[in-house]
Amino acid sequence: MRIYLDLLQRVLDEGTRKQDRTGVGTLSLFGAQLRFDLRAGFPLVTTKKLHLRSIVHELLWFLRGDTHLRYLHEQGVTIWDEWADANGDLGPIYGQQWRNWEATDGRRIDQLTNAVELLRRDPD
């Protein structure tokens, strides 16, 4: 957690102010990276309350390639509501990008399946 908080402090101290579409603006620190040894545990942000059930259902929703709020609402998850259109659709967000990426030649690519197959064939 300390490494994450140190990076946030660097962004505050050294970040470059940038305008964005919301008019609020952001602070940007180009090229900053964090690396975690997952053998030592999962790097979960502990400085704010997290609703684990919502996180799990959101991840399952992404893995399905879904872009509609229906599944999330069935699970009582509302964290994506404000970004959906009037029909409950969010457009090409994470899940669709992972499971149904459109290549420049028009092919559809399931990046998640490709990653799993690559790990099976060549785990190194």
C-alpha positions in Angstrom: 0.0 0.0 0.0 2.9 2.4 0.8 4.2 2.2 -2.8 0.8 3.3 -4.1 0.5 6.1 -1.6 4.0 7.3 -2.5 3.1 7.4 -6.2 0.0 9.4 -5.4 2.1 11.9 -3.5 4.5 12.1 -6.5 1.6 12.9 -8.8 0.5 15.7 -6.4 4.0 17.1 -6.1 5.3 16.6 -9.7 2.3 16.1 -11.8 1.5 18.3 -14.8 -2.0 19.9 -15.0 -4.0 18.9 -18.0 -7.5 19.9 -19.2 -10.1 17.2 -19.9 -13.5 16.9 -21.4 -15.2 17.4 -18.0 -13.6 20.8 -17.4 -12.3 19.6 -14.0 -8.8 18.8 -15.2 -6.3 16.1 -14.1 -2.8 15.8 -12.8 -0.6 13.7 -15.0 2.7 12.0 -14.3 4.0 10.4 -17.5 5.5 6.9 -17.4 5.0 6.2 -13.7 4.7 2.4 -13.0 4.1 0.2 -10.1 5.1 -3.5 -9.9 3.8 -6.0 -7.5 4.9 -9.5 -6.7 1.6 -11.3 -6.6 3.2 -14.2 -4.7 3.2 -11.7 -1.8 -0.5 -11.1 -2.1 -3.0 -9.1 -4.2 -2.4 -5.3 -4.1 -5.8 -4.1 -3.0 -6.2 -0.4 -2.2 -7.1 -0.3 1.5 -7.5 3.5 2.0 -11.1 3.4 1.0 -14.0 1.2 1.7 -14.6 -1.5 -1.0 -17.7 -3.5 -1.5 -16.2 -6.9 -2.4 -19.5 -8.3 -3.7 -19.8 -5.4 -6.2 -16.1 -5.9 -7.3 -16.7 -9.6 -7.9 -19.8 -9.0 -9.9 -18.2 -6.2 -11.9 -15.3 -8.5 -12.8 -17.7 -11.3 -13.8 -19.6 -8.8 -15.9 -16.4 -7.7 -17.7 -15.4 -11.3 -18.3 -18.7 -12.0 -20.0 -18.1 -9.2 -22.4 -21.3 -7.5 -21.4 -22.0 -3.8 -21.9 -25.5 -3.6 -20.5 -26.5 -2.9 -16.9 -29.0 -5.7 -16.7 -26.7 -8.3 -15.1 -25.2 -5.7 -12.6 -28.7 -4.6 -11.6 -29.7 -8.2 -11.0 -26.8 -8.4 -8.6 -27.7 -5.1 -6.9 -24.7 -3.3 -8.4 -25.2 0.3 -9.5 -21.7 1.7 -9.8 -21.9 2.0 -13.6 -25.4 3.6 -13.8 -24.4 7.2 -14.4 -22.5 6.3 -17.5 -25.1 4.3 -19.2 -27.5 5.5 -21.9 -31.3 5.6 -21.5 -31.5 1.9 -22.5 -28.9 0.8 -19.9 -26.1 0.3 -22.4 -22.5 1.5 -21.9 -21.1 1.1 -25.3 -17.7 -0.6 -26.0 -16.3 -0.6 -22.5 -13.8 -3.0 -20.9 -15.7 -6.3 -21.3 -16.4 -5.8 -24.9 -12.8 -4.7 -25.5 -11.6 -7.9 -23.9 -14.0 -10.3 -25.5 -14.9 -8.7 -28.8 -12.1 -6.4 -30.0 -12.6 -5.2 -33.6 -9.3 -5.4 -35.5 -8.5 -2.9 -38.3 -9.4 -5.6 -40.8 -12.9 -6.1 -39.3 -12.1 -9.4 -37.6 -13.4 -9.8 -34.0 -10.8 -10.9 -31.5 -11.5 -12.5 -28.1 -8.4 -11.2 -26.3 -9.1 -13.0 -23.1 -9.4 -16.4 -24.8 -6.3 -15.6 -26.8 -4.4 -14.8 -23.6 -5.6 -18.0 -21.9 -4.7 -20.1 -24.9 -1.2 -18.5 -25.1 -0.6 -19.2 -21.4 -1.7 -22.9 -21.9 0.6 -23.3 -24.9 3.6 -21.4 -23.6 3.4 -20.6 -19.9 6.9 -19.2 -19.9 
